[in-house]
Amino acid sequence: MSDNAPPIQLFEKKARIFPKRVWGKFRKIKWLAMVITLGIYYLAPFLRWDRGAHAPDQAILIDMQAQRAYFFFIEIWPQEVYYLTGILILAAVALFFATSLFGRVWCGYACPQTVWTDLFVWVERIVQGDRAKRMRLANAPWGFEKLWKMALTHSLWLLIGMLTGGAWVFYFNDAPTLLEHILNFDVPWSVGGWIIALTFSTYLMAGFAREQVCMYMCPYSRFQSAMFDKDTLIIGYDEKRGEPRGKHKKGESWDGRGDCVDCTACVQVCPMGIDIRDGLQMECIACGLCVDACDDIMDKVGRPRGLIRYDTTNNQLAREEGVKEQSHLLRARTVYYSAILAIVGGVMLYGLMHRDPVELHVLHDRNPLFVTMSDGRIRNGYDVKILNKTHTDKKYMLSVEGLTNAEIRIQGAGNFDAAQLPVFADSVGHYRVFITADKLAEARNEVTVRIEEVNGETGASYDGIFMSGRP
């Protein structure tokens, strides 16, 4: 090999995609979805919800310091992580359900990667121009025009990324208070670090990675085919109608040829850079932009719309066989998904409606298991935690069942009475409790520790043990 020979390229460099602007029904739906989703994301932390004097009034808040998660009327404590598990299950099954019916509509219209990439591409188009101008600018040598357009584009991208990161931290702090700190440049590093990290992650993912996130990082595109069947709505090219494709001049006959004029408009507008005429592909996010582009071309050449459209495999087969198309919304997998959603949602709703306002946890001492007093009676030690989930201060009466001549003593800095144990609103009362009783015949005895709200109706119980000797 000659010393001057170019190096061997084993892999082709990934070509950058420059989606062309298109206007139509699905592009309008995408804009509407973008406005709604971004509006919810940026404005939701500022919604208020009155929970009382001792609770935050932010409707959606994940309070890391207090270890609480608030979502309107729902309040989740750390030990109630099963609610978060239920929410994740509902979200996953709802995604599977929607996919089995309508294909990858989540990817095409509501996925954060899609939404922010659309926004970044819109900024790029406003500053640099449409597809052809952006391609020329990218390939042009560096000069004043390229420098200022690129600088303005990336500055706006960073601004959007900063707004994205700033909005995210609002969900973990009181939004109006934090906004005031940000405007006064008085932000702690624990918050500022997250804003910086999310700013650059949004800038990287939506500005540079784009379709590569969907193709290589997101697992959904890899297993989506497992949720598809012949009744799933997908974007397809009507090959029977479109082939053989070829250029067409005005006034020429359409006899012996297909409706596809091979203009590649569907490819030019695709944010994933694929050719839908090659069939359903893993990279397709079902955004519908190719449908808008093709319908526009069909209008110009005087052919019917729908050469590329949302359709199902069964409907395509029905048209080929000349039978009536049918809707198959009710089928086995949709019934399964609906049943799972109903069961999990019903269980969570029941749990929330019958959620106890107070919980009791009792932990028996491990060393020593018991102490024999000078009068022969037996004393056991316990750590008692009372969770007051209400937003008002409460007092509880502590009692024990299953012992003879039981005496309860509270150890602590204050003079606590077992009949008047105070627990602040939305907090945990932690008490060191000693229970003394007559010696029992059995070494290990089952007892019930109970609390009742003073002058109230709520209460809780805990089944524990009382050791009266060595097991």
N, C-alpha and C positions, 0 to 999 in steps of 0.2 A: 504493500500500500504506500502511496506517495505521502511524503511528509506534509504536503500542502493540501491533501484531501480533507474535506470537511468531516467533522466527527459524525459517527453513525448515530442516528436518532432512533431508538427502539420504541419510544412512545411519542405520539403526537401531542403537542401542547394543547390544552383545552382552549377552544376558541370562545371568545367572549360573545355573548348573545346581546343583540340590540333589538328589542321588541319594537315593532312598528305600531304607531297609534292606530286604533280602530274605534269605531263608534257603532253601537247597536244595543239591542235589548240586554244582552248579558254583560256588556261593558257597563251599562247603567246600573244593573243589579250589583256588580262588583263595587262601583262607587258608593252605592247606597250601603252595602255591607261594610265598606271601609269607614264611612261616616259614623255608622251605628256602633261598630266595635271600638273604634278609637274614641268616640264620645263616651262610651261606657268606661273604657280604660282610664281616660284622663279625668273624668268628672265624678266617678263613683266614690273616691275617697272623701269627697266633700259633702256627700249626703249625710244628713243627721238622723239620729234615731234616739228618742228619749228612753233611757233605761233607769232613770232615777238619779238621786243625788250622788250616789257612791259608785257610779259606773260611767265609763266613757260614752259620749253621745255620738260617736262616729259609727255610721251604719255598718261599714265593712272595715274591720280592724283586726290585725293579728298582733296582739300585745305580747311581745317577747318577755318583757320584764315581769308582767303580772301572770305570764303563762296562760293566756286566754286567747280564744279566737271568737270574734263576734261577727255575725252575719245577720243583720236586721234583728229579728226576735230570737235568733238562735245564739246560744252561748256555749262554747265547747271548752271544757276543762282538760288538762293533760291526760287524766285517766279515762277520758271519753274519746280516745283516739279512734275507736271503732266507728264513730260518726264520720271522721275523715276517710276512713277505709270505705265506708258506704258511699260517700260522695265520689270517690275515685272509681268505684265499681259502676255506679250509675253513669258517670261520664264516659267510661270505656264502653259499656254496653250500648249507651245511646249513640256513640260514634259507630259501633258495629251495625246497629240497627239502621242508622241513616245511610251507611255505606251499602248495606245489602239492598236498600231501596233505590238510592239515588247516586250510587258511585261515590267518587271522591269530592263531594260538594264541600266538605270541610276544608280540604286542601285548596280548593279553587276559590273559596269566598271568605272564609273566616279564620284560617290558620294565621297566627301572628307573623310567621315568616312571609306568607303571601301578602298580608296586609301592608307590612312595612316595606317589603320589596316593591309593591305597587306604588307606594308613596315615594320611595327613592327614585324609581324610574320616572315618575311624573315630574319630580324636581329636575332630574337630568334632562328630560325633554324640554321643560320650560327654559332652562338655561342654554342648552346646547343645540336644541332643535330636534326634529324627528329622526327616524332611523338613519337615513342616508347622510344627514349632516353629522350625526354622532359618529358614524363609522369613518367619515372623512376626517373629522377632528381627532379621533383616536389614532389614525394612521399618519396624521400630519406631523411634521417636525415641530419642536417646541418653539413657540413664538409668543408675542404679546397676547394675541387672541386666545390661543390655547391655554396660556398661563392663567389669564383672568377668569376664563370660563371654568376651567378645572378647579381653580381656587374657590370660586363662588359655589360650585356644585358641592365640593367636599365640605365647605363651611356650613352649608345648609344641611348636609347629611349629619354633621356633628351636632348641629343645633337640634335636629330631630332626635338624635340619639340621646342628647342630654335631657330633653323633655321626656323621653321614654324612661330613662333611668330615674329622673326626678319624680315622675308619677309613680313608679314602682315602690319607692321608699315611703310614699304617702300611706300605703296600705299597712305599714308597720309602725306608723307614728300618727299623732294627731295632725291631720293635714293642714288646717289653717295655721296652727302654731309653727309647724315645720316650714311652711311656705314663707312665713314672716322671717324665720331665721335665715332661709336661703336668700331672700331679698336683701337682708342686712349682712350677708356674707359671714354669718355666724353659725356654721354647720360643723358639728363634731365629725371627727374622722371616721367614726363607726358608720355614719350616714354618708359622708362625702365619698368614702372609698367605694361604697356600693353604687353611687351615682356615676363615678368615673368608670367603674368596671362595666356597668350596663350601657353607658354611653358608647364605649368602644366596641362592646360585643354587638350592639345594634348596628353601629357603623360598619363593622366587619361583615356581619351576616347579611344585612340587606344591601350593602354597597358593593361587596365583592363576592361573597360566597353564593348568594342568591340560589339559583337552581341546583347548585352542588349540595346545599343543605338537604334539599328534597331527595336528591339522587343517592347521596352517600352517607348522610348523617341520620336522616329520619328513618326509623324502622318501618313506619306505616306503609311506605310505598313497596316494601319488600313482601309484606304478608297480606296486602289488600286483596290479592287475587283469591285468597282463601274465603273471603266474604262475598265474592261475586258469584252469581249464577246467571242463567239465561234470561232471567227476569229483572236483572239489575240494570238501572238506567245508566248508560255510558255514552260517551261521545264517539260516534262512528262515521265512517265515510261510506256512502252508498256506492260500492264498487260496481254493481250491476248497472246502475244509472250513469256513473261517471266515466267508465272505461269503454272504448279506448280514449285516453285523454290526448290532448294536443292543442296547439294554438288555433285560434279561430278569428277570422276576420268578419267584420260586419257585412251582412248580406250573404254570406256563405250558407250552404245547407247544413243542417244538423243530421242528415241521414247518414247512417253507417258510422257514427262516432258518438262518444259520450259527452256529457255536459261539462266535464272538467276541462277547463281551458289551460291547465298547467301554468297558472299565473304565480303559483307558490305564495299567494297572499296568506293562506292558512299557516304556512311555515314562518313567514316574516313576523306575524303578530304573536306567535307562540312564545310565552316566557320561558319555556323549557327547551325551545329550539328543535322540537321534533316535527316530523311529518306525519300527521294523523292518517294520511292516505295509506301508510304502511300497516295500519291496523292498531288495535289497542296496545299501548306500551306502558311499561312500569313508570316511566317518567311523566305521563300525562296526569295533570292535576284537575282535569275536568272544569277548567275555568270558563269555557265556552267562547273564548275570544276568536277561535278559528271558525266557529259557527257564524259569528257576526261578520267576519271578513269574507267568508264564502257567500253568505246571503247577499252581501253588498255587490259582489262580483256577478252573482246570478241576476240581480236586478239590472245591472248595466248591460249584460248580454241578452237579456230578455228570456231567461230560463227560470223555471220554478225554484223557489227556495227549498232548502232542506237537503242539499247534496251532502253536506256535513251537518249533523244534528244529534241531539240527545235521543237515544233510542235503546231498545233492548234487543237481545239476540233473537228471542222468540218472535218479536214483532217483525224483525227483518225476515225471518223464515216464513212467517205467515204471509207477508206480502209476496214473497217469491212463489208460494204455493197458491196464491189467490184466495186465501181464506181471511176471515175477519180477524182484525187485531184485538187482543184482549188484555185487560189490565190484571196483573197478578200481584196485587199488593198483599193479599192474604195468602201466605204460603208458610211452609214449615219453619224456615229460619226466622221469619218475621214474627211468627207466633212465639217461638222460643225466646227471642229477644224481648218481646213485649211482656212475656210472663216473668222473665228475670227482672225487668224494670219495675213491674208491678209488685213483685215480692219484696225486693230490696227497698224500694221506695215506701211500701206499706210498713215494713219493719221499722225503718227509720222514723216514719211519721208517728207510729205507735209509741216508739221510745221517747220521742220529743214531747208527745202529748201527755205521757205518763211519767215524765222525768221527775225524780224525787228532788225537792228543794233542799234537802239536807242528806248528807252521807256520813256514815260512821265507820272508822277503821281502827281496829284494836290489835296491837302487837304485843304478845307476851314476852317477858324477859327470858332470855336464854341462859343467863348466868348471873345470879343463881336462879334456878327454876322456882324455888320457894324458900321462905325463911320461917323457922319455928320460933314463935315468940316465947317469952318467959312464962306466960300463963298457959302454954300448950297450944294456943291457937296458931293458925297458919296464915302467912301473908304472901301474896303474889303481887309482882309489879307489872305494870302495863304502860305502854305508850299509846295514848288515845288521841286520835285526830278527828275533829268535827268539821266537815266541809259545809259552810253556809253558802249556798248558791243563790240566795236571794240578795237583793240590793238594799236591805235594811239590817241594822244591827239586831242580833237575837241573843236570847239567854235560854240555856237548855238545862234540864234536870237529868243527871246521870244516875242510873240504877242498875242493879244486877239481879238476875234471877237464877235459882238453882243452888243457892248456898244457905246455910243456917247461920243466923245472927251475923249477917254480912255488914261490914263497916267500910265505908269508902273515905279515903283521905286523898286530897289533892296536894301534891308537892309543887311549890313554886315560890316566886319572889313575893307574890301577893297573897292575901288571905282569901283563897277561892273556896267556895261552898259547892259541894256536888249538886246541890239543888238550884244553883244560880251560876252556871258556867257561861260567861260572855263570849260571843264570837262575832267579830266585826262583819259588816256586809261584804259579800263577795270575797271571802277569805277563808283561811283554814285556822281553826283553833287547835293548838297543840298542848296537851296536858300530860303531866306525869302522874299516874294514878296508882295508888296502893289499895288493894282489897284484902281485908283481914276477915277470916271466918273460922268457925269451929272445924277441927280436924275431921275429915271424912274417911270412910272405910276404903274407898278406892284411891289409888295414887293419882289417877288422871280423871278429872270430872268435867263434863260438858256444862257450860254455863252460857247464859245470854246476857250480854251487856246492852242496855237500852238507853236511848236519849229521847226526851220529849221536850218540845218547845214550851217554855213557860208562858202561860196564858195564850197558847196557840194549839193548833191541831196537828202540826207536822211532827214527825219523829222518825227514828230509824233504830235498827237493832243489828247486833253482830254476834254470831255464834262463836264462842271461844272456849278456852279450857282454864281450869283452875287446878294447879298441882298441889296435892296434899301429901305427897311422899315420892320416893324414888320409883320410877317406872320399872 
